[in-house]
Amino acid sequence: MIAPPLQMVEYFFTKINLEPKFGKVPPKGVYPLQTRIGFQDGKCPGELVINLGVRKGADAIDEKGSYAFEIGVSGIFSADKALYDKDPEKAISIVKVNGTSMLLGAVRELVLQLTSRGPFNAYTIPALSFIDLIKPKGS
């Protein structure tokens, strides 16, 4: 067995706002799922802080209503030291893609749990790919 290429040191939610929206929603309150991603260097080489925001407006097509939410989560991830020492760019790319995916999973579970206790059908955030966070060599 080999060490995984990254470790999640910790994560925590920075914002949780989820509201049921009853009836038809005005157009300004309707928007698709949106993500906002930010990165900061951690305390030591190979450590990265990832900030993920996930936001969605209500669905206008549902006559009964739907949910609107905005969730923020931050996580601290550490690249495997051997991989980082060998190829820092590759190590950080792995942390960016996989760390962001792990945080999305945490947000997905929170939203599913909260909406399953609400007045409308539970909402599951669809799978998203963060592969575009990797910059091609020479960019």
N, C-alpha and C positions, 0 to 999 in steps of 0.2 A: 504494500500500500504506500502511496506517495502523498506528500502534503498537498492540500488544495492550493491553487494559485492565489487565493485571497482568503482573508479572515474578516468576518464582521466583528468589529470591536464592540460596537453598540449602535443602537438606533433609537430615535424618539420622535414622537409626533410634535410638530411645532404649531399646527393649526388643524382644527377639526370643526367644520361647519357643514352640516347636512340638514336640508330642510325639505319637507314634503310641500309640493306646490299643487294646490287643489284647482281643478278645472283647467280650462284653456289658459295657456300662458302667453302673455304679450311677446311679440317678436324679440324685443330687447333682452328678454330673459331666457331665450332659447339659443344655445350654442353647443357644438359638439364637444366631445372629450378633448381636453387640452392638457399638455404637460409643459412644465418649466423645469429645467435642469441647470444646476450650478455646481461648480467644483471649487474646492479650496485645498491647498496643501495642508497636510496634517502636521503634527508636532515633530515627526521624524521622517527621514527619507523612506519612500514607499508607502506612506500613509496618505490617505485622501479622504476628505470630507465631501460627501455628496448630499446636495439639497434637492429634493424632488417635490414639485407641486403638481397636483392633479386636480383639475377643475372641470365641471360639466354643468351646463344649464339644464333646465327642465326640457321635457319633450313636448312640443306643441300639439302633436297629433293625438295625444291621449286625452279623451274628454274627461276622464275621472281625475287625472293629475299624475304627477311624476315627481322625481327628486331632482334637486339641484345641490351640488356639493363643491366644497373646496377643501382639500386635505394637503397639509404640508408635512413632510417627514425629512429628517436629517439622519445620516448614518456615517459612521467612521469605519473605514475599511483599511486593511493593511495587506500589501502585496507580499507574497512569499519572498523572504530575504534572498534566497539563492537565485530565484528568477529575476528579482529586481537588480541584484548585483551583476547578473549576466546581460540582461537586456531591459533597462529601466523603461524605455518607451513601450515595449510589449507588455510589461508588467502593469503599467498604469492603464494601458488600453483595456486589459482584462478586468482590472478593477472598475473602470468606468462602465463598461457594458454590463458585467455581471452584478456589480454592486447596485447599479440603478435598477436592474431587473429584480433583485432581491427586495429593494425598497418598494417597487411597484407591487410585488406580492403581498407585502405587509399592508399597503393601502387597499388592495383588492379585498383582502380578508376583512379589514375594518369596515369598508363600505358595504360589503355583503352582510356582515353581522348587523350593522345598524339598519340597513334597509329591510332586512328580513323581519324586523320588529315593527315596521312602519305600516301605514295604511294601504300601500300599493305593492305590486310585485317586487321581490328582491332584485337588486341590480348587481350584476357582476361586471367588473371592468374587463374588457376583452384583452387578449394577449397583445402585447406591443413589442416591437423589436427596437433595441437601442444600438444596433450594429453601426449605425451611421455616426456614432460618437467616436469611432476609430477614424483617425485621419490617415489617409493613404500616405505612404512614404513620399517625401518631397513636397508635401503640401504646406 
